[in-house]
Amino acid sequence: MTISPAASVWPEASEVLPLRLEVEAPALGRLALWPLDLPLDGTPVALRAPRVEALAHPASYPAMKMSFPIAVRDEGTLDHVVVYQNGEKVAWAAGAPGQVTLNAEMLLEPGANRILVVAEDDQGLQTSEQFVVRGVPTDAVASPDP
């Protein structure tokens, strides 16, 4: 039995097989989403989602205003970057070719602060990276004795 490409069987059919790859974990939710048009002629496809890096990531910080510096890189063009703190959007940056850097300003709450960075490129490839910073109550922060 011979399988012909869809375009020869159905002339109006596309020469690609549209796929959507989702990577998720029960505890973390959706980690990545990649739309992928797979060529029916067997041409290899290599796509890479944006990469997120926290330029400074303290394990703990006083529960007060904090700047969280982030760099997002991509081989192509980034579409946008969104930063959430405990589910609330705290920063957004427009895309750019190659790299976007931003300082997400946030008010840390006492206890665990989940910082989620979501980045999407111009191909629709999306990735997310989660960081946790423990907000130390300001009354618990040691001050030097006079």
C-alpha positions, 0 to 999 in steps of 0.5 A: 500500500502506498500513501500519497501526500494529501495534496495529490489526493485532494488538490486543495489540501494543504502541503503541511499537517498542522499540529499543536504541541502542549507540554504541561504538568499537573502541579504546574499547569501548561508549561509550553505551547507550540503550533507546528506546521509539519511539511508532508514532504518530510522536510525537518522542522526545528522550532524553539520557544523563547528562553526566560532568565531571571537576572537576579533571583533572591530566595527571600527579600523584605516584603516591600517594593522589589525590582525583578530583572528579566531577560527573554531571548529568541532566535527570531522576534519576540512578540511580548512578555508578561509577568504575573505575581501571585496570579496578578499581572504586574508587568508587560513588555512589547516584543523585539528582535532577539531579546527583551529585558525588563525590570518587573516592579512588584510589591512583595507580600509576606510569605511565598510570592510566585512570579510567572513570566510568560513569553511568546514569539512571532511564530506563536511559540510560548513558554513560561518560567516560574520563580518563587521569592519569599517575602520576609515581613519588614518587622522581621528584617534585622536592622543594625544596632545604633 
